[in-house]
Amino acid sequence: PSYRLMTIISSFADLLALLTILICLLHLCGANYEVESVAGSRNLLSAKLTLVGGTTQFGPDVKQLNLTASLETDNQLHVRITDADHQRWEVPQDVIPRPEPALEDVLLHSSGMSNASLPGSSTMSSESSDLTFTIHTVPFRFTVSRRSTGDVLFDTSATLVFKNRYLEVTSALPARGASLCGLGEQTKRTFRLQQNDTFTIWNEDLERSDLLDINLYSSHPFYMDVRPGGAAHGVLLLNTNGMDIKYGGSYITYKVIGGVLDFYFFAGPSPLAVVDQYTQLIGRPAPMPYWSFGFHQCRYGYKSVADLEGVVAGYAKAKIPLESIWSDIDYMDGYQDFTLDPVNYPAKLLRPFVDRLHNNSQKYVVIIDPAIKKEAAPPQNESVGLFLQRNGTNYVGRVWPGEVYYPDFMNPRTAEYWAQKISEFRRTIPADGLWCDMNEPSNFKAWEPLNEYDDSPYRINNTGIHRNLNNKTVPVSAVHFNGVLEYDAHNLYGLLESRATHDALLKDTARRPFVLSRATFVGSGRYTAHWTGDNAARWDELAHSINTILSFGLFGIPMMGADICGFNGNTTQELCSRWIQLGAFYPFARAHAEKTTVRRELYVWESTAQSARKALGMRYRMLPYMYTLMYEAHATGSPITRPLFFSYPQDADTYGVDRQFLLGRGVLVSPVLEPGATTVGAYFPAGRWFSLHDHSPAITLQTGKRVTLPAPADSANVHLAGGNILPLQQPGLTTSATRQSEFHLLVALAENGTASGELFLDDGESPEMGGMGGNWTLVRFGCNTEDSKGIITTTVSSNVVQNSYALSRTLVIGKVIFMGLPSPPKGFTVYVNGAELKAAGTKSRTNGVFSVSGLSLVIGQQFEIKVVMSH
């Protein structure tokens, strides 16, 4: 009956997608390929595909293709489709090192089955892997499934288009079973991808202020899909060329203008496992120095050294933490890299200022753009290969300094040149970090077409209006080292500059580098932090920042933030106050503004200053926890800032939550994102939730629920999930001062009386973090509760995993705070390492919070505290 059909095909979009697949199965649309031969060995399957039919739109079809599918690990499936007869551009191995199939396996075509004897499909699977690959022969398509459940993760249609500069493939998705996130960089209305969104992948210098779903500074063709029940998987198309990705709800289509179809599938099944597997391939996030977790202040328009001095003094007077002051291009002479304005930023004034910062345990960071002023570059005969070429000579573009050359970071000699320039500059001004801007790369100069590559047969939706690829960047006909075209390598430019800058700082300082880059690509997290770019001082931008920061956690770039109070446009007192209440919990917390806007340092308005002291006070208390999250990110790829479903994947109501986020697994931030708000709606998953402001048991739920919370004018709601132990310190005005204070442990008991947590410590600046033979300490805390005949015993203990850092230092825990203990007992006794604690004033209980103070528990030594209560 027709009504049953309409039940299955629930929307016109689903019907259209089904009709498209049916038409293509009948060979009535696009190009089709048939499988000519298949061979398999161990965890590898290879096939040769032959064109059947085809079209002339966007150029002639490639007639023969090679497909290789390999289970590279139990959790990683690699499917690669390329031209069988001609080598094509692919991401270089030195950029993202990755396994390649053994030659003898690839050559199995010769011993495989021919078309005449082929079955309808061939499957590759392994008992140790949950991923199954199936190739279907006439017409060709492939599916990737989850072996344990039979769930189909990726299911291509019969239409595969493979031309020299146009590739297209579509996969069906369950219309009501898929929940996708990722694909960037765009400013998104929601974190979860919405039906009929098109995501253009092409690095572009474009202000994000008024634009939604438009390609911005970075390119990350990776998504995570969470299916009902919480099983997640990841899909990466490893390709640097421009592309449009259309998400239609029941399908996803890739339209790519070059390279190869190089897919990676990650089995999960938890969201954290997906990111772990993904960053195993693309590289783990770089460890960030401890100081970078402090609060940073910047402005385009700090006119002189005296201006910087006034800002630093303003923060000190207001008693607001300030870790570093930044300089935009104002410090340069004529906006040239590695120079100083001789009038407003002369070395004789700037160097003593930086020295005073260092003496006060504060830092200084400067901006550098990639382009080198033409007159400042080495002579042409000495600079061959150092810069991008076009038509046989250095390409001349135009940005802030005027006419410029663009360093070719693909050339190893260019990385050496860059390192030398950075080292020479740091001899004059010992900057602590470098901020790489304009590295899409940006170009203000108009261009004249040189060859066919200056316009693609298929125009991706660049900037939302299908602009030419050369819009506001170097011409894509420019040539890199070894003849690589900018057409192919454009999206790598920011990554390669970040790598060269990171390596230069490491060589020059022998300390952990801090690099912030505007342009990124897959794998950039190995070298750099990122921020959302030129946002605007608007309430919607405040809210959108959460989506972008969560997305970059998926992309392996956890050190992420947005310009607090907004970059463009005049902010307001209320907006700035609410922004620092949120921004204090960004992994990277920096305020930055455009030079024509009103001043908005956090001390300008007293109400904002009050919010800043409160929010940053909590941040600095939580620095040990946030730094431990950095260690976890470096070790496993786990995001510092996470969507709620990372901790609660079986709660489908968390999938669409994007106005809140988690720090780590259990700190829930519920900010105010609208003007005039006196309450805020927040979703709480099942369990116990304690306020981090007053430690009160605010929420206890058997199932997830939306709750209306009061929204004080000076703070955001921050809660800790029961089951977590947070290491805390006492906040100072710098991270250095905070690190010298005693530790407290905040123990939030789950309903079953358990909790756990960990603490990672090192010097905060050694190049490696947690490496073999390094000086670091890792302590795991655990808590359990036993009830024996009305005597309830809650025990918190430590397990020292490694202690080569804290051993030689007097780092102690002075207080342990328990939240969620049973109702007031008749009496209680506390034992520390087996001895009863009898000292007066060391035990207290207020509003259900029980504290044990006056302790001196050495971090690097195992301890046990028992609270015995009788009822």
Summary of the structure (lengths in Angstrom):
residues: 871
radius of gyration: 28.3
end to end distance: 66.1
largest distance: 89.0
contacts: 3164
relative contact order: 0.08
helix: 24%
strand: 32%
